[in-house]
Amino acid sequence: MPEEVFIRNSWATGGHDTLGVDEMICNWWRPNYEPPQYPYIPPHVTKPKEHRRLFLVRLPERAMFAVPRNYKLVAAPLFELYDNSNGYGPVISTLPQNLSRFSYVYA
């Protein structure tokens, strides 16, 4: 298990809470400068052009999300993301499968 990484978060909460980066959820690679990304490095690629990592981050009890005006923040349930790459893209639509590796304790 990797060491926990803490990020100071004074800009979003107004205080000095910490965000805990717990686990790496998945890796995605882009072999060239074209849109498709893959959850593996294709065998013919020696140096991928982009490596995207998704992490599980523990948020503080109170936090504020800052979203630019030209973006829209959507709270979508996991069952809506599952196998819906047309609506959310290939990376986001695999979050339910990748998050199923973890056990969550709600306190």
Backbone as a ProteinNet text record, in pm:
[ID]
protein_1_A
[PRIMARY]
MPEEVFIRNSWATGGHDTLGVDEMICNWWRPNYEPPQYPYIPPHVTKPKEHRRLFLVRLPERAMFAVPRNYKLVAAPLFELYDNSNGYGPVISTLPQNLSRFSYVYA
[TERTIARY]
84.3	0	89.2	62.7	149	131.3	232.6	223.4	116.2	51.6	-49.8	17.1	-39.2	8.6	-98.5	-59	-154.3	-126.7	-233.2	-224	-292.6	-227	-288.4	-398.5	-512.8	-629.1	-684.8	-618.7	-669.2	-750.5	-738.9	-809.4	-955.7	-991.8	-1130.2	-1215.3	-1160.6	-1241.3	-1228.9	-1132.5	-1112.6	-1033.1	-1004.6	-928.7	-803.9	-753.7	-633.9	-663.6	-756.7	-788.2	-692.5	-688	-600.3	-681.4	-633.8	-689.7	-596.2	-649	-564.4	-572.3	-460.5	-454.7	-424.5	-525.3	-511.2	-454	-521.9	-484.2	-490	-408.8	-420.2	-528.4	-628.4	-741	-706.6	-652.6	-622.1	-522.8	-469.5	-376.8	-436.8	-416.7	-458.6	-341.9	-318.9	-210.2	-263.7	-201.2	-230.3	-102.3	-105.9	16.3	68.5	-20.3	22.2	-65.4	-62.7	-136.7	-279	-338.9	-477.2	-565	-696.7	-785	-792	-783.6	-804.7	-702.8	-753.5	-669.6	-697.8	-599	-612.2	-572.1	-635	-595.9	-470	-398.8	-274.5	-185.7	-59	31.2	27.2	-15	-17.8	121.7	129.1	259.7	354	300.7	386.1	438.4	398.7	438	551.8	660.8	773.4	769	725.7	713.3	576.4	481.9	351.3	363.6	276.8	282	217.7	124.2	56.5	26.5	42.2	8.6	-83.5	-206.2	-305	-329.1	-320.6	-345.2	-464.5	-553	-666.5	-643.4	-664.8	-640.1	-768.8	-778	-885.8	-842.6	-922.2	-886.4	-991.8	-947.1	-1035.5	-1056.9	-1180.4	-1211.8	-1243.5	-1224.2	-1265.3	-1417.8	-1467.9	-1612.1	-1683	-1622.5	-1680.4	-1578.5	-1624.1	-1537.4	-1623	-1561.3	-1631.7	-1562.5	-1640.1	-1585.8	-1593.1	-1484.5	-1481.4	-1483.3	-1589.3	-1607.4	-1615.3	-1538	-1547.1	-1688.6	-1721.6	-1857.2	-1892.8	-1795.2	-1825	-1825.2	-1809.9	-1817.6	-1945	-1984.4	-2100.9	-2062.8	-2086.9	-2058.9	-2181.3	-2163	-2273.4	-2247.7	-2344.8	-2337.5	-2412.7	-2339.3	-2399.5	-2376.9	-2480.9	-2461.7	-2377	-2311.9	-2222	-2294.2	-2420.9	-2491.7	-2517.8	-2520	-2536.3	-2404.8	-2292.6	-2162.4	-2126.8	-2173.8	-2134.1	-2168.3	-2067.8	-2083	-2153.9	-2126.4	-2187	-2076.1	-1989.1	-1876.8	-1922.2	-2038.3	-2087.9	-2123.3	-2176.9	-2217.5	-2107.1	-2016.4	-1915.9	-1772.4	-1750.7	-1615.4	-1560.4	-1453.8	-1402	-1340.7	-1280.7	-1213.8	-1316.6	-1411.6	-1511.2	-1606.1	-1638.7	-1734	-1678.4	-1546.4	-1489.3	-1470.2	-1509.2	-1494.9	-1568.1	-1692.3	-1756.6	-1676.5	-1620.4	-1539.5	-1412.4	-1348.9	-1224.5	-1247.9	-1357.9	-1387.2	-1437.2	-1478.6	-1528.9	-1417.6	-1292.8	-1181.7	-1174.5	-1237.8	-1225.1	-1347.6	-1326.4	-1435.7	-1450.4	-1571.6	-1597.7	-1664.5	-1619.5	-1678.1	-1740.1	-1872.1	-1941.4	-1961.5	-1911.1	-1922.7	-2020.1
-117	0	123.8	220.2	338	426.7	507.5	602.3	705.7	754.6	857.2	990.2	1060.1	1192.1	1291.1	1396.7	1497.4	1627.8	1690.6	1816.6	1922.2	2032	2140.7	2203.8	2225.5	2276.7	2395.7	2509.5	2627	2716	2698.7	2784.2	2747.2	2620.8	2578.9	2584.1	2551.4	2541.8	2663.7	2748	2864.4	2832	2706.5	2663.8	2591.7	2507.3	2431.7	2283.3	2236.6	2095.2	2026.2	1895.9	1821.7	1728.5	1711.8	1613.7	1494.7	1376.5	1258.3	1182.3	1170	1090.9	948.5	860.6	726.5	625	601.4	493.7	541	478.5	501.7	406.7	461.5	380.5	310.9	386.3	325.1	410.3	352.1	417.5	415.3	522	529.5	585.7	529.4	574.3	618.2	721.5	768	742.3	649	612.4	720.6	805.1	911.8	1033.7	1128.6	1253.2	1247.9	1132.6	1116.3	1092.9	1111.7	1103.5	970.3	853.2	729.7	709.4	666.8	629.8	484.2	416.2	274.2	248.3	149.5	116.8	29.4	18.9	-57.7	11.2	-23	27.6	-71.8	-28	-121.4	-177.8	-302.1	-367.9	-297.5	-226.4	-162.8	-26.1	21.2	153.4	138.9	211.6	208	325.1	442	559.5	623.2	600.3	665.7	817	890.3	1036.5	1094.6	1021.2	1071.8	955.6	980.4	883.2	953.1	906.8	967.1	870.4	921.5	841	898.9	812.3	855.4	807.7	898.4	868.5	879.9	801.5	810.9	913.7	1019.8	1130.7	1145	1152.1	1172.6	1322	1366.3	1508	1536.7	1660.8	1697.4	1697.5	1707.9	1702.7	1816.4	1932.9	2047.3	2095.3	2108.8	2158.8	2229.6	2314.9	2387.5	2358	2321.2	2297.5	2427.4	2465.6	2584.1	2536	2570.1	2525.4	2649.3	2653.8	2768.6	2784.1	2903.7	2931.2	2852.4	2821	2748.4	2596.5	2547.3	2405.1	2379.8	2253	2216	2099.4	2114.3	2008.8	1919.5	1790.2	1695.8	1588.3	1565.8	1456.4	1338.6	1242.8	1127.5	1003.5	922	797.8	698.8	608.2	513.2	424.2	389.3	302.4	373.9	506.6	580.5	586.8	587.4	589.8	456.4	347.6	212.8	187.8	155	116	224.5	349.9	461.4	550.3	492.2	569.3	672.2	654.1	755.1	883.7	873.4	991.7	1054.2	972.5	1024.2	1002.8	929.8	903.3	774.5	721.6	590.7	589.5	698.6	700.6	705.3	797.6	814.5	694.5	635.4	524.9	397.4	388.9	270.9	290.6	405.8	429.1	325.7	283.9	182.1	52.5	4.1	-117.8	-96	17.8	44.6	68.9	132.6	158.4	34.9	-68.4	-190	-266.1	-231.8	-296.8	-255.9	-145.8	-89.8	-120.6	-130.5	-144.2	-11.1	37.9	168	151.6	229.4	230	366	370.1	495.1	515.2	624.8	649.9	760.7
0	0	0	-88.8	-94.4	27.9	52.2	162.6	131.7	235	214.8	184.3	91.8	55	97.7	165.5	208.4	135.2	90.2	19.1	104.2	125.6	201.1	117.4	179.6	108.7	184.5	174.5	244	151	20.3	-74.1	-88.4	-72.4	-97.7	28.2	142.3	263.1	352.1	325.2	409.8	534.4	557.5	674.6	630.6	717.7	684.1	695	614	609.3	513.5	520.6	431.1	343.6	222.3	131.1	134.7	159.7	164.5	33.7	-36.7	-159.4	-116.2	-123.9	-68.1	-166	-275.1	-366.5	-510.8	-594.4	-737	-789	-856	-903.9	-1034.5	-1131.4	-1260.5	-1338.4	-1444.4	-1536.8	-1676.2	-1750.6	-1890.1	-1970.3	-2086.9	-2172	-2307.5	-2362.7	-2498	-2578.4	-2675.5	-2746.4	-2841.3	-2895.3	-2986.5	-2960.8	-3048.2	-3024.9	-3078.1	-3080.7	-3124.4	-3001.7	-3012.9	-2895.7	-2821.1	-2884.8	-2807.1	-2695.4	-2578.5	-2465.2	-2432.2	-2376.4	-2346.2	-2202.1	-2136	-1998	-1991.2	-2101.1	-2110.5	-2213.5	-2213.9	-2317.3	-2432.2	-2550.1	-2664	-2691	-2738.4	-2754.6	-2852.7	-2951.1	-3051	-3006.4	-2887.6	-2839.6	-2739.2	-2764	-2669.9	-2571.9	-2619.8	-2533.5	-2555.7	-2465.3	-2482.6	-2466.1	-2534.2	-2531	-2406	-2345.2	-2225.7	-2131.9	-2002.9	-1899.3	-1800.4	-1791.3	-1701.2	-1585.6	-1463.9	-1344.3	-1270	-1223.4	-1142.7	-1000.5	-903.4	-763.5	-683.3	-577	-479.9	-375.7	-359.9	-271.5	-163.1	-38.3	75.7	95.1	83.3	101.1	246.5	290	425.7	435.9	557.4	578.6	506.1	503.7	431.9	329.4	206.1	100.2	-3.2	-80.8	-184.9	-317.9	-418.8	-551.3	-631.3	-692	-778	-922.4	-993.8	-1131.9	-1220.8	-1329.5	-1420.2	-1477.6	-1519.1	-1568.3	-1693.5	-1776.3	-1899.1	-1879.8	-1756	-1723.3	-1644.7	-1638.5	-1560.6	-1470.1	-1339.8	-1243.4	-1233.6	-1262.2	-1263.7	-1158.6	-1072.6	-975.4	-1036.3	-1087.2	-1153.4	-1067.6	-1047.2	-971.4	-1051.8	-980.6	-1047	-1146.7	-1119	-1213.8	-1346.3	-1346.4	-1471.9	-1549.9	-1479.3	-1545.6	-1607.6	-1545.7	-1587.1	-1734.3	-1812.4	-1952.6	-2034.3	-2006.4	-2077.7	-2133.7	-2217	-2270.7	-2373	-2432.6	-2526.4	-2453.6	-2333.4	-2258.3	-2176.5	-2118.9	-2026.1	-2070.6	-2176.5	-2223.6	-2164.5	-2223.9	-2181.2	-2042.2	-1998.6	-1868	-1755.6	-1762.5	-1657	-1651.5	-1767	-1767.3	-1703.9	-1684	-1617.7	-1467.5	-1414.2	-1269.6	-1184.2	-1217.2	-1132.2	-1121.7	-1231.1	-1226.1	-1144.6	-1162.1	-1090.5	-941.8	-906.3	-765	-691.7	-764.5	-699.1	-627	-649.3	-578.8	-432.1	-395.8	-263	-177.8	-46.9	50.2	120.3	127.7	187.4	322.2	418.9	551.6	572.5	590.4	611.4	761.3	811.4	956	983.4
[MASK]
+++++++++++++++++++++++++++++++++++++++++++++++++++++++++++++++++++++++++++++++++++++++++++++++++++++++++++

